[in-house]
Amino acid sequence: MTGLLEPLLPYTGYLALLLRVVAGASLVIHGYPKLKGIQGPVKYVQAMGIPAGAAYPVAALVTILEFFGGIFLIVGLIVPVVGFFFAIQFVAITIAKKFKLKGAFASGQGPVKYEIDILYLLLAIALMVLGAGALSLDGALGL
């Protein structure tokens, strides 16, 4: 028996292209303001329970990953590796929100929401599995 969507399997590379460009652009948009001023991300990381001495390096790594990792996704360079690092990041964010923020942001803005973090986690896992797909530097370089 064939699956209903089986005729679409040859287009999986284009699905990967769409996923990586949309996810990469979103992450660049989130990372770019952090490049301008790291103090906001440092405070957020501290609110998640990271000690003050480690908050700056963690915030800097997250900022670098979001901005440059997003660019790597857009152009399709080492997509499974970048997807792996994003998966680690979003698992850590989800766990920190669940256990460290105790159901509310430190600033008292309301309940913690996990939807976007889990969505990014699932996108990262999908890109780890699918790879870069069509029209990527990985494909051009034979990776």
HELIX and SHEET records of a PDB file:
HELIX    1   1 GLU A    6  TYR A   11  5                                   6    
HELIX    2   2 THR A   12  LYS A   36  1                                  25    
HELIX    3   3 GLN A   39  ALA A   47  1                                   9    
HELIX    4   4 ALA A   52  ILE A   64  1                                  13    
HELIX    5   5 LEU A   65  GLY A   69  3                                   5    
HELIX    6   6 GLY A   70  VAL A   75  1                                   6    
HELIX    7   7 VAL A   79  PHE A   99  1                                  21    
HELIX    8   8 GLU A  115  LEU A  130  1                                  16    
HELIX    9   9 LEU A  137  LEU A  141  1                                   5    
END                                                                             
